[in-house]
């Protein structure tokens, strides 16, 4: 299963696309006031990886903005008690 979250903001600096998912990493902006701790995306990545998936960050190709892609494996169905051979 693949889930993509897209925005229409400024996008990510090319040298930040790998680091934006790291703990405590925050993008450098012109202003000196930055909200947040830099943990949100790292926590999301931790949950996704615990389920055997991956998270990637990048920029949209069709317009400005970022794209975050979550890929999760589709589990095999669990056989019910009546299906045992």
Secondary structure, DSSP 8 states (H G I E B T S, - for coil): -EEEEE--SS---GGGTTGGGSTT-----SSS---S-S-HHHHHHHHHHHTT-EEEEEE-SSSSSEEEEEE---------GGG--
